[in-house]
Amino acid sequence: MSAALYPADLLSGSAETGYGVEQVALSSIAAEFGTPCYVYSKAALLGAWQEFVSALAPLSPLLCFAVKSNPNLAILNLLAGLGGGFDIVSGGELARVLAAGGDPGKVVFSGVGKSRAEIETALRAGVLCFNVESPAELLRLNAVALDVGVRAPVSFRVNPDVDAKTHPYIATGLKESKFGVAWQQAIALYEQADRLPGLAVHGLDCHIGSQIIELDPFAQALDRLLELAEQLASRGIHLQHLDLGGGIGIRYRDENPPAMTDYARILIDRLQGRKERLLLEPGRRIVGNAGLLLAQVEYTKTAGAREFALIDAAMNDLMRPALYQAWHEVRAVRDSGVARTYDLAGPVCESGDILARDRQLAIGEGSLVAFLSAGAYGSSMSSNYNTRPRPAEVLVDGAQVHLIRRREPLEDLWADESIPS
């Protein structure tokens, strides 16, 4: 399978015969593992990864998968086996990468609130670089590195003040963002870092947002970074790498995601022949359309002018619709009866627990539905709200299905709690 750029690329079969993923029917997955259940395609994951590798071959970048988009150990292990690196934002994500067999020397540590303990653990593990996001963090890194007896490899995440033209919650490169350091501060901070004994300046980092559909903002940000790199070189600060973040989007509904060749051309035209190594931090583009959330209809209900399909998946399983008003295409796994317009709602006790509105579906009680484009920021943002176990996760590989996360047993949800005697 090639990269799944569009939601339905993941599906095999049809609504008449029943949809599947690769060679496995979704109905058989539901029967064996229950619902709700996250389903991923190994072929789609590999196809998306190879799309990056092929398009960017002239630059031989280090691809650092954004762990926050999907931290399942099986997926991290698969990408580590392909030579991938990882972009992390917490000590917990570092522990996951190591548990999955990832190379700490290919890990970049981003995030605005790194604790002393997280920094020390990452230093002892030997991460590739810390993406510094504030002057205060710089001083903390220096102090912890001196205590550990090493020099911390650093880059600054610089905000080029470029509008990524994405949802405000996932736009990160503007001057008022909590992320990164201001463009105007960058040179002074690099000069400070170059003087501090516990630090080694390695790179320059930028990440302007997630779900980027237009490439012009990305090109503007890259041009600003290259301008800054030249200014640093003129001051005797020479960089080993340029980290251009991730954020390249996928189609959820009617977006036109950029072709990888167009994205690669922007990078190749500007970076080929430069001495710095290129780092990228893709997440959504790798896993977003390689996964779906499988759910079952429990009831249908009429309320005024609206028809509801009440399903067993909820906002605690797939947060994006409630958090971002995000759209996920929904397919009946197999058509049943006459199509009607439904709002698909979960059982969580919140009015915002609506996963999709106004969808034409031929479904009834017991029907299976698939929420597409759910591979990124689906399971990773799930919770136990309303004391609901998080879903099982499976990886399909041809005709085989591997359980890569069991459904949480109820008793695990309070295993760490105690009643005072």
TORBAGU-465150 format. One record per residue (C-alpha): x, y, z. Coordinates in pm, whole numbers, plus 50000, padded with zeros to 5 digits. Layout:
BEGIN
+-------+-------+-------+
!    c1 !    c2 !    c3 !
+-------+-------+-------+
!     X !     Y !     Z !
...
+-------+-------+-------+
//
This chain:
BEGIN
+-------+-------+-------+
!    c1 !    c2 !    c3 !
+-------+-------+-------+
! 50000 ! 50000 ! 50000 !
! 50123 ! 50350 ! 49920 !
! 50089 ! 50638 ! 50164 !
! 49725 ! 50687 ! 50271 !
! 49677 ! 51054 ! 50184 !
! 49299 ! 51040 ! 50189 !
! 49069 ! 50888 ! 50453 !
! 48921 ! 50603 ! 50249 !
! 49262 ! 50496 ! 50115 !
! 49285 ! 50279 ! 50425 !
! 48979 ! 50072 ! 50341 !
! 48947 ! 49759 ! 50131 !
! 48615 ! 49612 ! 50019 !
! 48291 ! 49809 ! 49994 !
! 47984 ! 49912 ! 50191 !
! 47787 ! 49639 ! 50015 !
! 48025 ! 49353 ! 50097 !
! 48175 ! 49501 ! 50413 !
! 48488 ! 49712 ! 50458 !
! 48823 ! 49583 ! 50576 !
! 49180 ! 49697 ! 50630 !
! 49433 ! 49524 ! 50408 !
! 49306 ! 49164 ! 50391 !
! 49112 ! 49163 ! 50718 !
! 48740 ! 49238 ! 50752 !
! 48657 ! 49501 ! 51013 !
! 48365 ! 49285 ! 51124 !
! 48607 ! 49008 ! 51218 !
! 48824 ! 49253 ! 51413 !
! 48516 ! 49369 ! 51606 !
! 48416 ! 49010 ! 51676 !
! 48761 ! 48916 ! 51809 !
! 48869 ! 49232 ! 51990 !
! 48545 ! 49417 ! 52062 !
! 48465 ! 49783 ! 52014 !
! 48565 ! 50058 ! 52035 !
! 48895 ! 49955 ! 51881 !
! 49175 ! 50139 ! 51702 !
! 49286 ! 49966 ! 51383 !
! 49613 ! 50049 ! 51204 !
! 49757 ! 49930 ! 50875 !
! 50124 ! 49835 ! 50871 !
! 50135 ! 49879 ! 50493 !
! 49996 ! 50233 ! 50516 !
! 50247 ! 50325 ! 50786 !
! 50536 ! 50190 ! 50582 !
! 50405 ! 50363 ! 50270 !
! 50386 ! 50700 ! 50441 !
! 50736 ! 50663 ! 50584 !
! 50879 ! 50560 ! 50249 !
! 50711 ! 50861 ! 50085 !
! 50928 ! 51088 ! 50301 !
! 51242 ! 50883 ! 50243 !
! 51202 ! 50873 ! 49865 !
! 51104 ! 51236 ! 49812 !
! 51385 ! 51366 ! 50033 !
! 51653 ! 51119 ! 49925 !
! 51892 ! 51394 ! 49800 !
! 51908 ! 51534 ! 50155 !
! 51917 ! 51209 ! 50356 !
! 51730 ! 51363 ! 50651 !
! 51687 ! 51213 ! 50994 !
! 51313 ! 51162 ! 51035 !
! 51220 ! 51204 ! 51401 !
! 50867 ! 51071 ! 51442 !
! 50651 ! 51288 ! 51668 !
! 50576 ! 51043 ! 51947 !
! 50284 ! 51252 ! 52076 !
! 50086 ! 51171 ! 51761 !
! 50082 ! 50798 ! 51839 !
! 50302 ! 50651 ! 52113 !
! 50210 ! 50284 ! 52079 !
! 50520 ! 50070 ! 52132 !
! 50454 ! 49856 ! 51825 !
! 50442 ! 50161 ! 51600 !
! 50753 ! 50313 ! 51758 !
! 50935 ! 49981 ! 51721 !
! 50835 ! 49956 ! 51356 !
! 50973 ! 50305 ! 51282 !
! 51288 ! 50247 ! 51487 !
! 51353 ! 49940 ! 51274 !
! 51343 ! 50164 ! 50967 !
! 51622 ! 50378 ! 51113 !
! 51387 ! 50648 ! 51238 !
! 51447 ! 50892 ! 51516 !
! 51193 ! 51044 ! 51750 !
! 51068 ! 51383 ! 51862 !
! 50962 ! 51372 ! 52227 !
! 50803 ! 51623 ! 52464 !
! 50828 ! 51442 ! 52798 !
! 51035 ! 51202 ! 52999 !
! 50756 ! 50950 ! 52963 !
! 50786 ! 50963 ! 52585 !
! 51161 ! 50907 ! 52613 !
! 51094 ! 50599 ! 52826 !
! 50851 ! 50473 ! 52561 !
! 51106 ! 50521 ! 52285 !
! 51368 ! 50329 ! 52478 !
! 51120 ! 50052 ! 52565 !
! 51038 ! 50023 ! 52194 !
! 51404 ! 49981 ! 52098 !
! 51460 ! 50337 ! 51975 !
! 51808 ! 50488 ! 51961 !
! 51841 ! 50777 ! 52213 !
! 52108 ! 50922 ! 51987 !
! 51829 ! 50989 ! 51736 !
! 51596 ! 51161 ! 51983 !
! 51524 ! 51534 ! 51993 !
! 51365 ! 51659 ! 52315 !
! 51114 ! 51939 ! 52259 !
! 50860 ! 52085 ! 52502 !
! 50822 ! 52403 ! 52701 !
! 50830 ! 52265 ! 53056 !
! 51113 ! 52013 ! 53089 !
! 51172 ! 51928 ! 53454 !
! 51514 ! 51881 ! 53611 !
! 51450 ! 51508 ! 53642 !
! 51351 ! 51482 ! 53275 !
! 51661 ! 51674 ! 53165 !
! 51892 ! 51459 ! 53376 !
! 51738 ! 51136 ! 53247 !
! 51769 ! 51254 ! 52888 !
! 52130 ! 51362 ! 52937 !
! 52223 ! 51025 ! 53086 !
! 52043 ! 50847 ! 52802 !
! 52243 ! 51047 ! 52545 !
! 51971 ! 51219 ! 52342 !
! 52069 ! 51387 ! 52018 !
! 51956 ! 51737 ! 52113 !
! 51738 ! 51949 ! 52339 !
! 51514 ! 52197 ! 52160 !
! 51530 ! 52488 ! 52404 !
! 51212 ! 52694 ! 52434 !
! 51295 ! 52969 ! 52689 !
! 51589 ! 53157 ! 52844 !
! 51506 ! 52999 ! 53181 !
! 51527 ! 52651 ! 53032 !
! 51869 ! 52735 ! 52891 !
! 52003 ! 52812 ! 53239 !
! 51846 ! 52498 ! 53384 !
! 51997 ! 52282 ! 53110 !
! 52339 ! 52430 ! 53177 !
! 52312 ! 52368 ! 53553 !
! 52189 ! 52010 ! 53521 !
! 52452 ! 51928 ! 53258 !
! 52728 ! 52055 ! 53487 !
! 52589 ! 51842 ! 53771 !
! 52584 ! 51534 ! 53547 !
! 52929 ! 51610 ! 53410 !
! 52840 ! 51635 ! 53042 !
! 52770 ! 51908 ! 52789 !
! 52407 ! 51926 ! 52681 !
! 52357 ! 51943 ! 52302 !
! 52114 ! 52226 ! 52233 !
! 51924 ! 52406 ! 51963 !
! 51670 ! 52682 ! 52005 !
! 51317 ! 52649 ! 51884 !
! 51281 ! 52986 ! 51717 !
! 50942 ! 53134 ! 51631 !
! 50966 ! 53299 ! 51288 !
! 50628 ! 53471 ! 51347 !
! 50477 ! 53302 ! 51043 !
! 50107 ! 53216 ! 51033 !
! 50072 ! 52846 ! 50948 !
! 49703 ! 52905 ! 50859 !
! 49582 ! 52615 ! 51067 !
! 49355 ! 52578 ! 51372 !
! 49453 ! 52827 ! 51647 !
! 49505 ! 52544 ! 51896 !
! 49773 ! 52386 ! 51676 !
! 49943 ! 52699 ! 51537 !
! 50273 ! 52724 ! 51724 !
! 50505 ! 52957 ! 51534 !
! 50356 ! 53300 ! 51609 !
! 50532 ! 53550 ! 51835 !
! 50262 ! 53520 ! 52104 !
! 50285 ! 53139 ! 52117 !
! 50382 ! 52965 ! 52440 !
! 50628 ! 52763 ! 52232 !
! 50982 ! 52857 ! 52138 !
! 51173 ! 53183 ! 52166 !
! 51111 ! 53506 ! 51983 !
! 51294 ! 53569 ! 51659 !
! 51435 ! 53892 ! 51801 !
! 51590 ! 53707 ! 52098 !
! 51756 ! 53431 ! 51902 !
! 52102 ! 53570 ! 51832 !
! 52155 ! 53690 ! 52189 !
! 52042 ! 53353 ! 52324 !
! 52272 ! 53161 ! 52090 !
! 52564 ! 53377 ! 52197 !
! 52475 ! 53315 ! 52562 !
! 52450 ! 52940 ! 52502 !
! 52785 ! 52941 ! 52325 !
! 52944 ! 53088 ! 52639 !
! 52788 ! 52855 ! 52895 !
! 53022 ! 52569 ! 52994 !
! 52754 ! 52302 ! 53023 !
! 52616 ! 52348 ! 52673 !
! 52716 ! 52265 ! 52317 !
! 52529 ! 52447 ! 52040 !
! 52429 ! 52192 ! 51779 !
! 52129 ! 52315 ! 51585 !
! 51846 ! 52548 ! 51499 !
! 51483 ! 52438 ! 51530 !
! 51147 ! 52564 ! 51405 !
! 50795 ! 52421 ! 51415 !
! 50516 ! 52654 ! 51302 !
! 50216 ! 52428 ! 51361 !
! 50029 ! 52112 ! 51281 !
! 49798 ! 52012 ! 50994 !
! 49970 ! 52255 ! 50754 !
! 49799 ! 52252 ! 50415 !
! 49962 ! 52552 ! 50245 !
! 50336 ! 52538 ! 50179 !
! 50402 ! 52912 ! 50150 !
! 50419 ! 52963 ! 50530 !
! 50658 ! 52671 ! 50558 !
! 50882 ! 52818 ! 50286 !
! 50877 ! 53159 ! 50458 !
! 50977 ! 53003 ! 50788 !
! 51262 ! 52809 ! 50626 !
! 51394 ! 53121 ! 50457 !
! 51393 ! 53304 ! 50789 !
! 51579 ! 53017 ! 50956 !
! 51845 ! 53013 ! 50686 !
! 51889 ! 53387 ! 50726 !
! 51938 ! 53334 ! 51099 !
! 52184 ! 53049 ! 51039 !
! 52397 ! 53282 ! 50826 !
! 52391 ! 53549 ! 51094 !
! 52503 ! 53294 ! 51352 !
! 52784 ! 53171 ! 51125 !
! 52908 ! 53528 ! 51088 !
! 52940 ! 53535 ! 51467 !
! 53137 ! 53213 ! 51475 !
! 52846 ! 52987 ! 51575 !
! 52831 ! 52703 ! 51325 !
! 52539 ! 52462 ! 51333 !
! 52546 ! 52086 ! 51289 !
! 52179 ! 52051 ! 51199 !
! 51863 ! 52233 ! 51097 !
! 51543 ! 52094 ! 51247 !
! 51241 ! 52208 ! 51048 !
! 50977 ! 52037 ! 51259 !
! 50677 ! 51863 ! 51112 !
! 50314 ! 51951 ! 51070 !
! 50251 ! 51866 ! 50704 !
! 49882 ! 51790 ! 50683 !
! 49654 ! 51516 ! 50560 !
! 49301 ! 51516 ! 50426 !
! 49025 ! 51473 ! 50679 !
! 48737 ! 51619 ! 50477 !
! 48803 ! 51849 ! 50181 !
! 49156 ! 51973 ! 50247 !
! 49414 ! 51948 ! 49970 !
! 49727 ! 51829 ! 50148 !
! 50052 ! 51919 ! 49975 !
! 50218 ! 51655 ! 49764 !
! 50534 ! 51524 ! 49924 !
! 50728 ! 51609 ! 49608 !
! 50626 ! 51976 ! 49638 !
! 50722 ! 51982 ! 50006 !
! 51052 ! 51811 ! 49927 !
! 51128 ! 52054 ! 49644 !
! 51114 ! 52349 ! 49885 !
! 51368 ! 52175 ! 50107 !
! 51593 ! 52044 ! 49832 !
! 51610 ! 52378 ! 49648 !
! 51720 ! 52557 ! 49964 !
! 51926 ! 52297 ! 50148 !
! 52106 ! 52079 ! 49895 !
! 52478 ! 52136 ! 49932 !
! 52460 ! 52283 ! 50281 !
! 52673 ! 52124 ! 50550 !
! 52404 ! 52107 ! 50818 !
! 52211 ! 51784 ! 50855 !
! 51836 ! 51808 ! 50805 !
! 51603 ! 51687 ! 51081 !
! 51227 ! 51660 ! 51037 !
! 50956 ! 51572 ! 51289 !
! 50661 ! 51416 ! 51100 !
! 50375 ! 51264 ! 51296 !
! 50025 ! 51308 ! 51154 !
! 50146 ! 51258 ! 50795 !
! 50284 ! 50916 ! 50892 !
! 50002 ! 50776 ! 51106 !
! 49695 ! 50997 ! 51056 !
! 49535 ! 50815 ! 50765 !
! 49693 ! 50483 ! 50858 !
! 49442 ! 50427 ! 51138 !
! 49070 ! 50427 ! 51216 !
! 48846 ! 50395 ! 51519 !
! 48596 ! 50112 ! 51497 !
! 48273 ! 50148 ! 51696 !
! 47930 ! 49990 ! 51724 !
! 47586 ! 50148 ! 51728 !
! 47405 ! 50074 ! 52055 !
! 47081 ! 50262 ! 51989 !
! 46920 ! 50506 ! 51752 !
! 46711 ! 50789 ! 51890 !
! 46498 ! 51078 ! 51766 !
! 46519 ! 51408 ! 51957 !
! 46318 ! 51687 ! 51800 !
! 46441 ! 51732 ! 51447 !
! 46760 ! 51534 ! 51504 !
! 46836 ! 51166 ! 51466 !
! 47105 ! 51023 ! 51691 !
! 47312 ! 50708 ! 51652 !
! 47436 ! 50636 ! 52004 !
! 47762 ! 50447 ! 51973 !
! 48003 ! 50278 ! 52214 !
! 48292 ! 50512 ! 52130 !
! 48301 ! 50852 ! 52298 !
! 48495 ! 51174 ! 52338 !
! 48728 ! 51000 ! 52583 !
! 48826 ! 50763 ! 52299 !
! 48849 ! 51026 ! 52022 !
! 48891 ! 51376 ! 52165 !
! 48952 ! 51574 ! 51848 !
! 48589 ! 51649 ! 51756 !
! 48514 ! 51790 ! 52103 !
! 48847 ! 51970 ! 52137 !
! 48893 ! 52113 ! 51788 !
! 48550 ! 52062 ! 51631 !
! 48748 ! 51831 ! 51405 !
! 48588 ! 51638 ! 51119 !
! 48639 ! 51265 ! 51076 !
! 48484 ! 51086 ! 50782 !
! 48252 ! 50808 ! 50901 !
! 48168 ! 50495 ! 50705 !
! 47921 ! 50221 ! 50784 !
! 48132 ! 49905 ! 50782 !
! 47844 ! 49744 ! 50596 !
! 47529 ! 49921 ! 50479 !
! 47218 ! 49820 ! 50668 !
! 46878 ! 49950 ! 50562 !
! 46795 ! 50295 ! 50429 !
! 47043 ! 50581 ! 50474 !
! 46935 ! 50855 ! 50713 !
! 47104 ! 51165 ! 50855 !
! 47252 ! 51099 ! 51197 !
! 47452 ! 51271 ! 51465 !
! 47689 ! 51010 ! 51609 !
! 47706 ! 51057 ! 51986 !
! 47887 ! 50871 ! 52260 !
! 47772 ! 50764 ! 52606 !
! 47987 ! 51013 ! 52801 !
! 47786 ! 51249 ! 53019 !
! 47877 ! 51567 ! 52829 !
! 47676 ! 51756 ! 52568 !
! 47999 ! 51789 ! 52369 !
! 48025 ! 51413 ! 52328 !
! 47930 ! 51426 ! 51960 !
! 48186 ! 51259 ! 51734 !
! 48017 ! 51351 ! 51405 !
! 47713 ! 51553 ! 51294 !
! 47480 ! 51529 ! 50997 !
! 47615 ! 51209 ! 50841 !
! 47423 ! 51010 ! 50582 !
! 47455 ! 50649 ! 50693 !
! 47267 ! 50326 ! 50637 !
! 47295 ! 50192 ! 50991 !
! 47088 ! 50055 ! 51277 !
! 47132 ! 49901 ! 51619 !
! 47436 ! 49671 ! 51613 !
! 47590 ! 49827 ! 51300 !
! 47963 ! 49890 ! 51293 !
! 48098 ! 50231 ! 51196 !
! 48454 ! 50340 ! 51121 !
! 48590 ! 50684 ! 51203 !
! 48865 ! 50739 ! 50949 !
! 49184 ! 50947 ! 50977 !
! 49210 ! 50852 ! 51344 !
! 49568 ! 50721 ! 51355 !
! 49713 ! 51047 ! 51488 !
! 49600 ! 51213 ! 51811 !
! 49330 ! 50952 ! 51857 !
! 49444 ! 50689 ! 52104 !
! 49723 ! 50919 ! 52224 !
! 49471 ! 51172 ! 52356 !
! 49230 ! 50917 ! 52503 !
! 49136 ! 50915 ! 52871 !
! 48939 ! 50725 ! 53132 !
! 48671 ! 50990 ! 53180 !
! 48348 ! 50839 ! 53315 !
! 48560 ! 50539 ! 53424 !
! 48576 ! 50411 ! 53069 !
! 48861 ! 50176 ! 52973 !
! 49066 ! 50296 ! 52680 !
! 49015 ! 50101 ! 52356 !
! 49210 ! 49806 ! 52232 !
! 49453 ! 49871 ! 51945 !
! 49540 ! 49631 ! 51665 !
! 49789 ! 49636 ! 51379 !
! 49689 ! 49468 ! 51053 !
! 49967 ! 49317 ! 50845 !
! 49825 ! 49162 ! 50531 !
! 49596 ! 48883 ! 50650 !
! 49729 ! 48891 ! 51007 !
! 49604 ! 49098 ! 51300 !
! 49824 ! 49173 ! 51600 !
! 49686 ! 49300 ! 51930 !
! 49924 ! 49584 ! 52016 !
! 49732 ! 49715 ! 52315 !
! 49472 ! 49524 ! 52512 !
! 49153 ! 49692 ! 52622 !
! 49211 ! 49813 ! 52976 !
! 49052 ! 49591 ! 53240 !
! 48820 ! 49793 ! 53461 !
! 49010 ! 49706 ! 53777 !
! 49325 ! 49864 ! 53633 !
! 49151 ! 50202 ! 53640 !
! 49161 ! 50217 ! 54019 !
! 49460 ! 49991 ! 54085 !
! 49670 ! 50286 ! 54207 !
! 49399 ! 50427 ! 54435 !
! 49343 ! 50347 ! 54802 !
! 49080 ! 50403 ! 55068 !
! 49221 ! 50542 ! 55396 !
! 49174 ! 50307 ! 55689 !
+-------+-------+-------+
//
